[in-house]
Amino acid sequence: MASMEDEGLIGLGVKASLAKLYMSDQRNFVEQLAGTLERALPNETQVERKGGLFSEKKIVAVRLHLEDHIYSLELPGRGSPVTACTKVVRGIKLKTEPLAMEEWLNVVSEALERFATSNQQTRDALWNLVESPDPLSDV
């Protein structure tokens, strides 16, 4: 099991990796993040794709269900991604707060770090994210 120092380093590394990837290419970042979350947390991740028979399906929304929150990122046709955090109690959505992307990245990183303390698969995926020079390039 990882030590507390290692877990803290995971959290800092995840935040830095996500922020760096987001700044380089917003649309590609969402595609890569969705693929990573789907592989690492298939039961907690919902990815919504749209597209026709003759066009490539593109991601329009990513929702990550961790603990008692749903972290959502939506891609409008034009403009920047829209992010929010929804509090859920016993399956009922109580409150949705819109978040700036930087704040969303921080709260998602923290939630992933907490989740990783009890889930080895998540911890391994986060280590891969932190250690790789281009962590999401295999998507």
N, C-alpha and C positions, 0 to 999 in steps of 0.2 A: 504494500500500500504506500502511496506517495506521502511524503512528510508534509507538514503544514507549510514549510518554506517552498517546497516544490509546487504545492497547490496555489500558493500566492503568485509564484512565477508563471504558472499556467494562465491565471487570470490576467496578469499584466501582458503577457505575450499574446493572448487571444485579443485583447483590446487593441493592442498595437497592430497586430496582423489585420484585423477587420478594418480599422481606420485607414491603414495604408492601401488596402485593396479598394476600399470605397473611393478614396481620393483619386485613384488612377483611372477608374472607368466605372461609373455608377451602374449602367445597365449590365455590363459584363459581371460586375460584382454580385448583383442579385442572382444571376444565373449560376455562378460559382457557389455562392452561399447556399442556395437552394439544393444544389447537388450534394454538397458536403453534409448539410443537415439531413437530407433524405437518407444518405448512407449511414450516418452516425446515429441518428435518432428517428428511425422510420415510424415508430409508433407515436412520436410526439410532433412530427412535422407534417404539415399539409401544404402542398404546392398546387396552385391553381394555374392551369395553362389554357390558352385559347388559341385557336387557329383553325383554318379550314382544311379541306381535303387537299388543296393545291398549294397551301402555304405552310411554312414551318410553324409548329406550335411554339408560342412564346409564353414565358411566365408573366402572369399579371398580378399574382399575390403569393406571399409566403406567410404561413402562420405556424408559430412554434408554441406548443402547449407545454409549459413547464410549471410545476407546482400549482398554484392557484391563479396563474396568469396566462393570457394568450398574447404573444408578441406578434404583431402583424406588420407587414411591409407590403404596400400595394404600389404597382407601377401604372400610373395613368398613361393614356396614349401619348401625352406630351408633358414635359415638365419633370420635376424631381420626384423621387419616390415619396410616398406618404406613409408615415410610421405611427404606430399607436400601441398602447398597452391596455389590455382589458382585464379587470379583476373578475374572477369567477369563483362563486361559492356554491357548492353542491350542484354544479351544472348550470347555474343561473348567472348570466352576465350582468354584473352590477354596475360597473363604471368603466368607461373607455376614455383614456387620456391620450390626446395627440402628443407626440414627442418629436423634437427635432432629431434629425438623423444621428448626430453625434451622441445625444442623450440615449437614443434607442440602442445604439451600438454598445454603450456602456451598460445599460440595464440587461441587455441580452447576454453580454459577456459575463456579467455577474451571476445571472441565472444559470448559465451553462456551467460556470465554475462550481456553484452550489450543487447542481445536479451531478456533476462529475465526481463529487466526493462519495457518492453512493453507487456509481455506475462505472464499472471498469471500461466498457466499450466507449462511453463518452469521454472518459479520461484519456484513453488511447487516441481517439480522434482529435481531441484538443491538443495533445502533445504533437501530433503530426502537423496540425495547423500552425503551431508555434515554431517548430523546428525546421520546416520546409522553407527554402528561400522564396518559392512561389507556391504557397500552400494549396491553392485551389486550382492549379493549372491542369490537373488530370480530369477535370470535368468536361 
